[in-house]
Amino acid sequence: MELNPYHAKVVDVSSGEVFPLGDPGELLIRAYSVMLEYWDDPDKSSEAITKDRWYRTGDIASLDRFGYCRIVGRIKDMIIRGGENIYPAEIEQFLHTHPKVQEAQVIGVRDERMGEQVCACIRLKEGQDCSREVIRDFCKGQISHFKIPHYVVFVDSYPLTASGKIQKIKLREEMEKKLGL
């Protein structure tokens, strides 16, 4: 079923300008089933719902010409490095193709010059050994140079919520402390 363009759109996070099909941006939706407001919370309502009743999902997505939506990541996870918007999910998916990588989580860590730098927190497969250089070399020529992780940290586990989701905010705090940032 084709999405009606008046019910889903992708916009620039800062300006609200609608992006062309295929370009990633914030996914906004509007339909009869979408809430009108948060109960008794006008501040939260104005953050999540625009004046013309578009709901800001917080997802980074792109729409194709058939109306299909591809979720790329979350706005709160987006890394802004020297003015470039970097979507961690894209780098994570690429790193998962490395034969020694069991799991990869990519976060932004603060950087005085660039604003943020890309940090890959990698859990290796059982019995594997790897280095930062091997991971960076694997990325060269395969993903854009500004997306190549500046920091590569090998971990045994990730901070989790009670339901088992990775807490990227805590992971960022741990990495900044470990890296002395």
Sequence and secondary structure as in RCSB ss.txt:
>XXXX:A:sequence
MELNPYHAKVVDVSSGEVFPLGDPGELLIRAYSVMLEYWDDPDKSSEAITKDRWYRTGDIASLDRFGYCRIVGRI
KDMIIRGGENIYPAEIEQFLHTHPKVQEAQVIGVRDERMGEQVCACIRLKEGQDCSREVIRDFCKGQISHFKIPH
YVVFVDSYPLTASGKIQKIKLREEMEKKLGL
>XXXX:A:secstr
    TTTEEEE TTT  B  TT  EEEEE  TTS S  TT HHHHHHHB TT  EEEEEEEEE TTS EEEEEEG
GG EEETTEEE HHHHHHHHTTSTTEEEEEEEEEEETTTEEEEEEEEEE TT    HHHHHHHHTTTS GGGS S
EEEE S   B TTS B HHHHHHHHHHHHT 
